[in-house]
Amino acid sequence: MPPAINLKSGNLSGTSNYLSFLGHRQLEMLYFIQLSGEPLFIDYINCISALVEQLPKHNGLYYEKYYRENKWHSFTSSLNMHSREFYFNLIRAYIHSGGRDLYSYVQYGHAITTADHASMFGKSIQSGLIYARAFDINEGVHQKWSSGNSCYLGAMLALGVDALKRNLKSINESLSSKEWPLIQAKNIDRQWKLAIEITETCHQAAIRTRTGLLPQRFIFTQHEEATTALVTIGILTPELAESYFILWRLTHDQKYREYAWQLVMAIYEHCRTDNGYAQVQNVNRVPTIKNNVQLPIFLSATLKYLFLTFTEDSVLPIDQWVYSAAGHPFPIFGNISDNG
């Protein structure tokens, strides 16, 4: 969640922020702009864009954490953990604009391409499972683990490829010559392959636990792949469910419905309490010990994506709606009058 605001002073709590906080509510603001034309929301979006432009980068890579004075607090770059919503919101904004927000797409495309060139998509030694990992920019060190949060990448990359293909002609006419590599067939194919393979890795990380729940963190070493590390909390956030949903809608490969159903049954069997569903403290312990907290996003997003995986494509179709970080559907620009 974004930092708290002191209503008396107007200051943010703490001295630093994560990259994900930039544009955390961008989709909501864009929709308000469309409905109201309120300049306050336009100023909000412009301020975010201006701040992003000012942030220093290393060979095109953003850092995860920065001070409010635009100074970096760490030298770690990643597409997950504390950065994930920043990148996902770029492609969400592009899709929501109906392909008009080329600025967001170019930022997104550069980020994915740069991360790929920096080997931030690792491959396991045993069977070649692809996973997202952080990168220490100063030391050139890649971590040997991935987080459950990284499982959103399947949905993000697949949506990015789908949006690009649907708007390829207009994008091609608008890009500068130095930006053309972003839409080369080899880059599009690479991102689609990453979407499929990262989702498969996350599925493997889930089913290799005793509960079938996605762990908060899973490791890749010379002898292990997609197995739980010391942090074995079972998360109920929507990353994996969203990737199953998006890939089902785009491929209609039956395995994604099978994967989603396995996740449904794991949640029902191991997370259910008398009053709701809670994350578990250890994905490899049965019976499970719950943490007695049901996250709001479990209802707004996780269950929604699991439900939509088993509906007809005409229910909130992804070529007419885009989903916010909290799983709320927003009509794609040009569809507002049609969708209410």
Order of alpha helices (4+ residues) and beta strands (2+ residues): beta-alpha-alpha-beta-beta-alpha-alpha-beta-beta-beta-beta-beta-alpha-alpha-alpha-beta-beta-alpha-alpha-alpha-beta-beta-alpha
